[in-house]
Amino acid sequence: MNIEHLKDNGTNIAVISSDEKLIVDTQSALDLAMAVKYEIGATKIVINKLAICEEFFILSSGMAGEILQKFINYHIRVAIYGDYSQYTGKPLKDFIYESNNGNNFFFVSTKEEVIQKLVETQ
């Protein structure tokens, strides 16, 4: 796992990249967020979609909702970047749409887009 610490316009952002799955359940997501928050001081996290297990994107598993709730409770804002074109189900598309219209959780295509989104939504 590699964590890049960015400071953009007074905003601390942790950009996480990994060849391994880092988020495989609610506890691993919370552990990652708390490690970033306390080691780097960032409450905004950018992570590649490839570092998240596929179960997260199956909304009926409940994992995405649990993780999102934990992040909101701990004031962590997360943006996930990657290719979502393989997902055709309406519930996930709706979840992504609603998340992108909020202030806490975002799904975008590129790392640059996601960093900009986190900077804009202070």
C-alpha positions as a Markdown table, in Angstrom:
| # | Residue | x | y | z |
|---|---|---|---|---|
| 1 | Met | 0.0 | 0.0 | 0.0 |
| 2 | Asn | 1.2 | 3.5 | -0.9 |
| 3 | Ile | -0.2 | 6.6 | 0.7 |
| 4 | Glu | 0.4 | 10.0 | -1.0 |
| 5 | His | -0.3 | 13.0 | 1.2 |
| 6 | Leu | -1.6 | 16.0 | -0.8 |
| 7 | Lys | -2.3 | 19.5 | 0.4 |
| 8 | Asp | -4.5 | 21.4 | -2.0 |
| 9 | Asn | -6.0 | 24.7 | -1.2 |
| 10 | Gly | -5.7 | 24.0 | 2.5 |
| 11 | Thr | -7.3 | 20.6 | 2.2 |
| 12 | Asn | -5.4 | 17.4 | 3.4 |
| 13 | Ile | -6.0 | 14.5 | 1.1 |
| 14 | Ala | -4.7 | 11.0 | 1.4 |
| 15 | Val | -4.4 | 9.2 | -2.0 |
| 16 | Ile | -4.1 | 5.5 | -1.5 |
| 17 | Ser | -3.0 | 3.0 | -4.1 |
| 18 | Ser | -2.5 | -0.7 | -3.7 |
| 19 | Asp | -2.1 | -3.8 | -5.8 |
| 20 | Glu | -4.0 | -5.7 | -3.0 |
| 21 | Lys | -7.6 | -5.4 | -1.8 |
| 22 | Leu | -7.5 | -3.1 | 1.2 |
| 23 | Ile | -11.2 | -2.9 | 1.8 |
| 24 | Val | -12.7 | -6.4 | 2.2 |
| 25 | Asp | -15.2 | -5.7 | 5.0 |
| 26 | Thr | -16.5 | -2.9 | 7.2 |
| 27 | Gln | -13.7 | -3.3 | 9.8 |
| 28 | Ser | -10.9 | -3.1 | 7.2 |
| 29 | Ala | -12.5 | 0.1 | 5.8 |
| 30 | Leu | -12.7 | 1.6 | 9.2 |
| 31 | Asp | -9.1 | 0.5 | 10.1 |
| 32 | Leu | -7.8 | 2.1 | 6.9 |
| 33 | Ala | -9.7 | 5.4 | 7.5 |
| 34 | Met | -8.5 | 5.6 | 11.1 |
| 35 | Ala | -4.9 | 4.9 | 10.2 |
| 36 | Val | -5.0 | 7.7 | 7.6 |
| 37 | Lys | -6.8 | 10.1 | 9.9 |
| 38 | Tyr | -4.3 | 9.6 | 12.8 |
| 39 | Glu | -1.1 | 9.1 | 10.9 |
| 40 | Ile | -1.5 | 11.7 | 8.2 |
| 41 | Gly | -4.2 | 13.9 | 9.6 |
| 42 | Ala | -6.3 | 13.6 | 6.5 |
| 43 | Thr | -10.1 | 13.1 | 6.7 |
| 44 | Lys | -10.4 | 13.0 | 2.9 |
| 45 | Ile | -9.4 | 9.8 | 1.2 |
| 46 | Val | -9.0 | 8.9 | -2.4 |
| 47 | Ile | -8.8 | 5.3 | -3.2 |
| 48 | Asn | -8.6 | 3.2 | -6.4 |
| 49 | Lys | -11.7 | 1.0 | -7.1 |
| 50 | Leu | -9.3 | -1.9 | -7.6 |
| 51 | Ala | -8.4 | -1.8 | -3.9 |
| 52 | Ile | -12.0 | -2.5 | -2.9 |
| 53 | Cys | -13.6 | -6.0 | -3.0 |
| 54 | Glu | -16.4 | -6.7 | -5.4 |
| 55 | Glu | -18.8 | -7.4 | -2.6 |
| 56 | Phe | -18.9 | -3.7 | -1.9 |
| 57 | Phe | -20.5 | -3.0 | -5.3 |
| 58 | Ile | -23.2 | -5.6 | -4.6 |
| 59 | Leu | -25.6 | -3.4 | -2.7 |
| 60 | Ser | -27.7 | -6.3 | -1.4 |
| 61 | Ser | -24.7 | -7.4 | 0.6 |
| 62 | Gly | -25.1 | -4.2 | 2.8 |
| 63 | Met | -21.3 | -3.6 | 2.9 |
| 64 | Ala | -21.4 | -0.3 | 1.0 |
| 65 | Gly | -24.1 | 1.1 | 3.3 |
| 66 | Glu | -22.3 | 0.0 | 6.5 |
| 67 | Ile | -19.0 | 1.4 | 5.3 |
| 68 | Leu | -20.6 | 4.7 | 4.2 |
| 69 | Gln | -22.3 | 5.0 | 7.6 |
| 70 | Lys | -19.0 | 4.4 | 9.5 |
| 71 | Phe | -17.2 | 7.0 | 7.4 |
| 72 | Ile | -20.0 | 9.6 | 8.0 |
| 73 | Asn | -19.9 | 8.8 | 11.8 |
| 74 | Tyr | -16.1 | 9.5 | 11.9 |
| 75 | His | -16.3 | 12.5 | 9.5 |
| 76 | Ile | -14.3 | 10.8 | 6.8 |
| 77 | Arg | -15.0 | 11.7 | 3.2 |
| 78 | Val | -14.1 | 9.2 | 0.6 |
| 79 | Ala | -13.8 | 9.3 | -3.2 |
| 80 | Ile | -13.3 | 6.1 | -5.2 |
| 81 | Tyr | -12.0 | 6.3 | -8.7 |
| 82 | Gly | -12.1 | 3.8 | -11.5 |
| 83 | Asp | -14.2 | 2.3 | -14.3 |
| 84 | Tyr | -17.8 | 1.6 | -13.3 |
| 85 | Ser | -19.1 | 0.8 | -16.8 |
| 86 | Gln | -19.2 | -3.0 | -16.0 |
| 87 | Tyr | -22.0 | -2.3 | -13.5 |
| 88 | Thr | -25.4 | -2.2 | -15.2 |
| 89 | Gly | -27.8 | -2.6 | -12.2 |
| 90 | Lys | -30.1 | 0.2 | -11.5 |
| 91 | Pro | -29.6 | 0.1 | -7.7 |
| 92 | Leu | -25.9 | 0.6 | -7.9 |
| 93 | Lys | -26.2 | 3.3 | -10.6 |
| 94 | Asp | -28.7 | 5.1 | -8.3 |
| 95 | Phe | -26.4 | 4.7 | -5.3 |
| 96 | Ile | -23.5 | 6.2 | -7.3 |
| 97 | Tyr | -25.7 | 9.0 | -8.6 |
| 98 | Glu | -27.0 | 9.9 | -5.1 |
| 99 | Ser | -23.5 | 9.7 | -3.6 |
| 100 | Asn | -22.0 | 12.0 | -6.2 |
| 101 | Asn | -24.7 | 14.5 | -5.4 |
| 102 | Gly | -23.9 | 14.5 | -1.7 |
| 103 | Asn | -20.8 | 15.7 | 0.2 |
| 104 | Asn | -19.3 | 12.5 | 1.7 |
| 105 | Phe | -18.8 | 9.8 | -0.8 |
| 106 | Phe | -18.0 | 10.0 | -4.5 |
| 107 | Phe | -17.4 | 7.7 | -7.4 |
| 108 | Val | -15.5 | 9.2 | -10.4 |
| 109 | Ser | -13.4 | 7.9 | -13.3 |
| 110 | Thr | -10.0 | 9.4 | -12.6 |
| 111 | Lys | -7.8 | 10.3 | -9.7 |
| 112 | Glu | -7.6 | 13.9 | -10.9 |
| 113 | Glu | -11.4 | 14.2 | -10.9 |
| 114 | Val | -11.7 | 12.8 | -7.5 |
| 115 | Ile | -9.1 | 15.1 | -5.9 |
| 116 | Gln | -10.8 | 18.1 | -7.5 |
| 117 | Lys | -14.2 | 16.9 | -6.2 |
| 118 | Leu | -12.8 | 16.6 | -2.6 |
| 119 | Val | -11.2 | 20.1 | -2.8 |
| 120 | Glu | -14.4 | 21.7 | -4.1 |
| 121 | Thr | -16.6 | 20.2 | -1.4 |
| 122 | Gln | -15.0 | 21.5 | 1.7 |
